[in-house]
Amino acid sequence: MQRRTSNSSVFQQAESAAKPRPLLLKPAVFRPVLLFSGLMLALGYHALELFGGGSSVVASEHQGSNPAVIELFTSQGCYSCPPAEALLGDLIEANDLENLVALEFHVDYWDSLVYGGHGSHKDPFSSAENTLRQQLYNRSDLLGRSGVFTPQMVVNGQFAAVGSKRRTVLEGVRLLERPAIKVDIVEQSVSTNLNSGEAGLRIELTGDFSAVPDDTHVWLAVFDIKETTNITTGENHDKLLTSHHAVRQMELLSPQGGYTKLKTSDGVLQLDTGIILGEGQGCAVLFQGAELGPVHGASYCPTSLWKPKNV
């Protein structure tokens, strides 16, 4: 994977009216959610189960048409993480790309932990930037299960849950408002200022920006589409683990100062960039603050740009 710039300095400085289809699971693994009759009783139950008795939340099923965003914080050195990674894979497989943006962020704080005679395992997908991302979420007053732990799923940058808790994650997605800003990404002709092999992208943002802070940015996530690793050491020794959409790099695309610095055409915010994807890689765009908080918009890059491995 080649990139023109890196977001490491940024992290260091920051430390239609149509209702969307609900998130689905493959029939073989779907477990129906039992709902209480009566709106007040249902919301009271979910507010307690999902968001904690001391949290104040406005839960609504009146959602926009934009995709939900699920981020899984995980590690190959964590014994309880494989079920969460399998759940993320189920969600990716069962939902179309317009309904869900799902990403795995492998943290590095498990890499040095020694598991008896099996030693430690260095997760090849882990990074200090991914760990910092989780720490920033913990500082942003997430609803739900607070703390820095694995496996953890974060929904729309607002709500956290144990990543293997299928019911809780799906209910969080169902009850939270979807991101308000629509993100469209189209491939365009490569201009002369782009490097050889680089694809051109135009990113367009539309919607009601009244509730979007000025310092919200456009981020490009480059990820490995699907990788299987034979684990020989650490807590998951002798296991084959499959990762889905494991993020390799988050790059800041918008200008310093946030999205308000982007050019506007007919009321649409636009940003042009280039990207080089390696074998087995795909990408997505998130519209979110440098110190995180809610995801205001998201989309995968066109799959015509993805480069699945030849099996």
C-alpha positions in Angstrom: 0.0 0.0 0.0 1.3 3.4 -0.9 0.0 6.7 0.4 1.0 10.2 -0.2 0.5 11.4 3.3 0.1 10.1 6.8 -2.3 11.0 9.6 0.1 10.2 12.4 0.8 13.8 13.1 -2.9 14.6 13.2 -3.4 11.9 15.8 -0.5 13.1 17.9 -1.9 16.7 17.9 -5.4 15.6 18.6 -4.9 12.5 20.9 -34.7 11.1 1.0 -36.9 10.5 3.4 -36.7 6.7 2.8 -36.2 4.6 5.9 -33.2 2.3 5.6 -33.4 -1.4 5.7 -32.6 -2.8 9.1 -29.2 -4.4 9.6 -29.5 -8.1 8.8 -27.7 -11.3 9.8 -27.5 -14.5 7.9 -30.5 -16.7 8.8 -28.2 -19.3 10.3 -26.9 -17.0 12.9 -29.8 -14.5 13.4 -31.3 -14.4 16.9 -34.6 -12.5 17.0 -34.9 -9.6 19.5 -37.8 -9.7 21.8 -39.4 -6.3 22.2 -41.8 -5.1 24.9 -45.2 -3.8 23.9 -45.7 -0.2 24.5 -43.2 2.5 23.5 -42.4 3.8 26.9 -41.7 0.4 28.3 -39.5 -0.5 25.3 -37.5 2.7 25.5 -37.1 2.4 29.2 -35.8 -1.1 28.9 -33.4 -0.3 26.1 -32.2 2.9 27.8 -31.2 0.8 30.8 -29.8 -2.1 28.8 -28.0 -0.3 26.1 -27.0 3.1 27.5 -26.9 2.6 31.2 -29.2 3.8 33.9 -27.4 7.1 34.4 -27.2 8.1 30.7 -29.6 10.4 29.0 -30.5 9.4 25.5 -33.1 10.2 22.9 -33.7 6.9 21.1 -35.5 7.0 17.8 -36.3 4.7 14.9 -36.9 7.7 12.5 -33.5 7.3 10.8 -32.0 8.8 7.7 -31.2 6.8 4.6 -27.4 6.9 5.2 -25.4 3.8 6.3 -24.8 2.9 9.9 -21.2 2.8 10.9 -19.8 0.0 13.1 -16.2 0.0 14.4 -14.8 -3.1 16.1 -11.7 -2.7 18.4 -10.1 -6.0 18.6 -6.8 -8.0 18.8 -5.6 -11.3 17.7 -4.0 -11.7 21.1 -7.5 -11.4 22.8 -9.1 -14.8 23.6 -12.7 -13.3 23.6 -12.3 -11.4 20.3 -12.8 -14.1 17.6 -16.6 -14.2 18.2 -16.8 -10.4 17.7 -14.7 -10.6 14.5 -17.0 -13.4 13.3 -20.1 -11.2 14.1 -18.6 -8.3 12.1 -18.0 -10.7 9.2 -21.6 -11.8 9.4 -22.9 -8.3 9.3 -20.7 -7.4 6.3 -21.8 -10.5 4.4 -25.5 -10.1 5.2 -25.8 -6.3 4.4 -25.3 -4.4 1.2 -22.6 -1.8 1.1 -25.1 1.1 1.1 -26.6 0.0 4.5 -23.5 -0.5 6.6 -19.9 0.7 6.8 -18.0 -1.8 9.0 -14.3 -1.5 10.0 -11.9 -3.4 12.3 -9.3 -1.4 14.3 -6.7 -3.7 15.8 -5.2 -2.3 19.0 -1.6 -2.8 20.1 -1.9 -3.2 23.9 -2.3 -6.9 23.7 0.9 -7.4 21.6 3.3 -7.5 24.6 1.2 -9.6 26.9 2.6 -13.1 27.6 0.3 -16.0 27.8 2.2 -18.6 29.8 4.4 -21.0 27.7 2.7 -19.8 24.5 4.3 -16.4 24.9 3.0 -13.2 23.3 1.5 -12.6 19.8 2.2 -9.6 17.7 -1.0 -8.7 15.8 0.1 -7.8 12.3 -2.9 -5.4 11.9 -2.3 -3.6 15.2 -1.1 0.0 15.5 -0.7 2.7 18.1 -3.0 4.9 16.0 -5.8 2.4 16.4 -5.3 2.2 20.1 -5.3 6.0 20.3 -8.6 6.1 18.3 -10.2 3.9 21.0 -8.8 6.0 23.8 -10.2 9.1 22.1 -13.6 7.5 22.0 -13.4 6.7 25.7 -12.8 10.4 26.3 -15.8 11.5 24.2 -18.5 10.4 26.6 -19.8 7.4 24.6 -23.2 6.0 25.5 -23.3 2.3 26.6 -20.3 0.3 27.8 -17.5 2.8 28.5 -13.9 2.0 28.9 -11.0 0.8 26.8 -11.4 -2.9 26.2 -11.6 -5.6 23.6 -13.7 -6.7 21.9 -15.6 -3.4 21.7 -18.0 -2.2 19.0 -18.7 1.5 18.5 -21.9 2.4 16.6 -22.0 5.7 14.7 -19.3 7.1 17.0 -21.9 7.4 19.8 -22.6 4.1 21.5 -20.2 1.3 22.7 -21.0 -2.3 23.4 -19.1 -5.6 24.0 -18.3 -6.6 20.5 -19.6 -10.1 20.8 -23.0 -9.1 22.2 -25.0 -9.5 19.0 -28.4 -8.4 20.4 -27.0 -5.2 22.0 -25.1 -4.2 19.0 -28.0 -4.6 16.6 -30.4 -2.8 19.0 -27.9 0.1 19.2 -27.9 0.4 15.5 -31.7 0.2 15.4 -32.3 2.9 18.0 -29.6 5.4 17.1 -30.2 8.0 14.4 -28.2 7.4 11.3 -25.5 9.9 10.2 -27.2 13.0 8.7 -24.7 13.8 6.0 -24.8 11.8 2.7 -21.3 10.9 1.4 -21.0 10.1 -2.3 -17.7 8.9 -3.8 -17.1 8.6 -7.5 -14.1 7.6 -9.5 -12.8 10.2 -11.9 -10.2 10.5 -14.5 -6.6 10.7 -13.2 -5.2 14.2 -13.6 -1.6 14.8 -14.4 -0.6 15.7 -10.9 -1.4 12.2 -9.6 1.2 9.5 -9.4 1.3 6.5 -11.8 -1.2 3.9 -10.6 -3.2 6.3 -8.5 -6.9 6.4 -8.9 -8.8 9.7 -8.7 -11.7 10.2 -6.3 -14.3 12.9 -5.9 -16.0 13.0 -2.5 -19.2 14.9 -2.2 -21.0 15.8 1.0 -24.7 16.8 1.1 -27.3 17.3 3.8 -28.1 19.5 6.8 -24.8 20.8 8.3 -26.4 22.9 11.0 -25.5 20.3 13.7 -22.1 19.5 12.3 -19.2 21.2 14.2 -16.8 23.3 12.0 -13.8 21.1 12.9 -15.3 18.0 11.4 -13.0 16.3 8.9 -13.1 14.0 5.9 -11.1 10.8 6.6 -10.0 8.1 4.3 -9.7 4.6 5.8 -7.6 2.0 3.8 -8.3 -1.6 4.9 -7.5 -5.2 4.1 -10.7 -6.7 2.8 -10.3 -10.1 4.3 -7.3 -11.9 5.8 -6.9 -15.2 7.6 -4.0 -15.6 10.0 -2.6 -18.8 11.5 -2.0 -17.9 15.1 0.8 -20.0 16.7 1.5 -18.0 19.9 -0.3 -16.1 22.6 -3.8 -16.6 24.0 -5.3 -17.7 20.6 -2.5 -20.1 19.7 -3.4 -22.9 17.3 -6.4 -20.9 15.8 -7.1 -19.6 12.3 -8.5 -16.1 12.7 -10.2 -14.2 9.9 -10.2 -10.4 9.9 -12.6 -8.3 7.9 -12.0 -4.7 6.8 -8.9 -4.4 9.1 -7.9 -0.7 8.9 -4.3 -0.2 7.9 -4.3 3.6 7.7 -6.6 6.6 8.4 -5.7 9.6 6.3 -6.9 13.2 6.9 -8.2 14.6 3.6 -9.9 17.8 4.5 -8.0 21.1 5.0 -6.8 22.2 8.4 -9.8 23.9 10.0 -12.3 21.4 9.0 -15.0 20.8 6.3 -16.0 24.5 6.1 -12.8 25.1 4.0 -13.9 22.7 1.3 -15.0 24.1 -2.1 -18.7 24.3 -2.8 -20.5 23.6 -6.0 -24.3 24.1 -6.1 -24.5 23.7 -2.3 -22.5 20.4 -2.4 -19.2 20.2 -0.6 -16.5 18.6 -2.8 -13.1 17.2 -2.3 -10.8 15.6 -4.9 -8.0 13.2 -4.0 -6.0 10.3 -5.2 -5.4 6.8 -3.8 -3.3 3.8 -4.5 -4.7 0.5 -3.0 -2.5 -2.6 -2.6 -3.6 -6.1 -3.3 -6.5 -7.2 -1.1 -7.4 -3.7 -0.1 -10.5 -1.5 -0.1 -11.3 1.9 1.3 -14.1 4.0 3.0 -14.6 7.6 3.9 -15.7 8.8 7.3 -16.9 12.4 8.1 -16.0 12.9 11.8 -14.2 15.2 14.2 -10.4 14.9 14.7 -11.0 14.1 18.3 -13.9 11.8 17.3 -17.4 12.0 18.6 -20.4 11.2 16.3 -19.8 10.0 12.7 -21.7 12.5 10.6 -21.5 10.6 7.4 -19.8 7.6 5.8 -19.5 5.5 2.6 -17.3 2.9 1.1 -15.2 3.8 -1.9 -16.5 2.4 -5.2 -15.9 -1.4 -5.2 -14.5 -1.0 -8.7 -11.4 0.4 -7.0 -11.1 -2.5 -4.5 -8.4 -5.0 -5.2 -9.5 -8.4 -3.8 -6.8 -11.0 -3.7 -6.9 -13.7 -6.4 -7.7 -16.9 -4.6 
